[in-house]
Amino acid sequence: MTPARVTLAVFDALSQAEIVRGRLLVEEVPCVMVDRSLLPLGIVAGGIELQVAEADLRRARAVLAADYSGELE
């Protein structure tokens, strides 16, 4: 049985969703993008939802809240 998923964030642009998705995957937080738009037609109407398992929601939020900018040169 697939665990219940919840929406972590909604994006207007595929590129933004892919960046956040990549960050979660690097931290081993499984996630799924749900396209509620007409993206194949080049129209983002309903946004792109990034969903995680309900059990991973707290960890996913912590991953996205982490600020690594001080580690950059």
N, C-alpha and C positions, 0 to 999 in steps of 0.2 A: 504494500500500500504506500502511495506517495504521501509524504508529509504535507500538512497544510502549509500553503505559502501565503505570505503577506507582502504588500507593496512597501518597499523601502523608500523609493523615490520615483518621481515621474519627470521625464526629460522631454524637451521640445526638439532636441537634436540628437541624432544617432551617435555622433562623435562623442558627445558628453556622456551618454549612456555607456558607450564602449569603454571610456576611460575609467569610469567608476566600476564597471564590471571587471575590468582587468585588475584593478586594485584589490577587489574582493577575492578574485581567483588566486592572486599571488599570496594572499593571506589564508588561502584554503577555506574560504567561505563560499560554498556553492550558491549560485544565483542563476536566475533565468530572466531574459528580457521578453516582455510581452508587448508586442507591437499593436497598439490600438489605433494606428493611423492608416493612411493610404500610402505608406512609404514606397511601395513598388511603383506608384504613380508619381512619386516625387512630392507628395503632400503629407506633412505631419499634422494631422487634424486632431487626434485624441491623445497624442503623446506616447511615449515609450515608457512602460513601467519596468522597473527593476525589482524583481521579487526574490525573497529568500524564504527558507523554511522558517516557520514561526519560532522554532527553537533556536535559530541562529540570528534572530533579529537584534538582540542586545549586542552580540559580538560584531555584527555588521555595522551597527551604528558606531561602535567604538573604533573600528578600523577606519571609517570615514572621518571620524572626529580627530584622529591622530594628525598632528602637524609636524612634518618632517622638514619644513623649510629652513630651520636653523642648522640642519645638517648639510646644506648645500653651500658650495663655495661661490 
